[in-house]
Amino acid sequence: MVSHTVGDRTVDTPTPARPQAGAGSGRRLLVWALGLLVLGGAVYLMATASTGPVDPTEASTPQSRGTVIFNASMIVFREGLEAILIFAAIIASFQGANATRRRPVVLGAGVSFLAAIATWFAVGALLDAASPLGARLEAITGFIAIVVLLLVLNWFVHKVYWTGWIAKHHRQRRKVLGRVGVSATFGLVALGFTSVYREGFEVVLFLQNLKLTAGSGVVLEGVALGLAATALVGLVTFRLQRSLPYKKMLISTGVLIGVVLVVMVGGTALSFIDLGWIPGHATPFTVPEWMGSWFEVYSYWETLAAQALAAVFVIGSYYAAEYVRVKRPRRRGEAVAQRAAVAPTA
């Protein structure tokens, strides 16, 4: 209750109820748990489902070597660029007396890189154990990669504004700076680790389907190219202290990742047709074979429709973000989200 005076009387009014701090986090946790449950159920159904009479190894058209290398390199570069921008913004915020605290953050980032490599081998071992699934395993990995890519792209277009994109990491940094001793050091290492490992984990998931369809050697060529491009950007960012068009780079690579998604959807949809999980209706026209090898575009209405839906999802997410963050607040007379041209340092 809050007491205030009206004339010569004291009036008590109820205190407005404050929203519970953990309510939003609890809802998000519940949504993620339900999503993972649904995804796990779908994977189980695919792993135990019967297959059709068509042998997928004979019906599927393999991607060209160049397509696999491009897709792998673009995935690595896109996620690597994001990791560099997050890490650079965190490091740049340690100024003055806090400059010495950069070392634990750098250590955490280095550990996260090693953890991503270990995750690659762990996931590879898991897929080797699941090899008796045969052609179904390729369809399952493609399905999981598409789901994760859809989530990442949806997150990207909704967090394309730097303020919301980096705010979480800066809140964590401020909490860590309030600590002392071993707790502070551990917190700084964890800050560096979490700012980079998520991107590495996503890369590992995305590349598994390419690894199954084209082999480790071709995929690693693309990984090497992507890492080289990421290292070059990192060198320019951290050593030469040059201003890069971060925003344009992120948007450009985001568009290319959208293209990778559309390609991946076409191949996975064809696997589903070959396995007999969805019907396959041939188009009255024949798609050139090179389009199947390079872009996974095939002469089936189902594969074309799936790719069209993926493209609509990506484009629709962008315009939905524009509406929620700019157009609707502007109509209400509220402050709209502002885009920045460079990564923030505070």
Secondary structure, 3 states (H helix, E strand, C coil): CEEEEECCEEEEECCCCCCCCCHHHHHHHHHHHHHHHHHHHHHHHHHHCCCCCCCHHHHCCCCCHHHHHHHHHHHHHHHHHHHHHHHHHHHHCCCHHHHHHHHHHHHHHHHHHHHHHHHHHHHHHHHHHCHHHCHHHHHHHHHHHHHHHHHHHHHHHHCCCHHHHHHHHHHHHHHHHCCCHHHHHHHHHHHHHHHHHHHHHHHHHHHHHHHHHHCHHHHHHHHHHHHHHHHHHHHHHHCCCCCCCHHHHHHHHHHHHHHHHHHHHHHHHHHHHHCCCCCCCECCCCCCHHHHHHHCCCCEHHHHHHHHHHHHHHHHHHHHHHHHHHHHHHHCCCCCCCCCCCCCCC
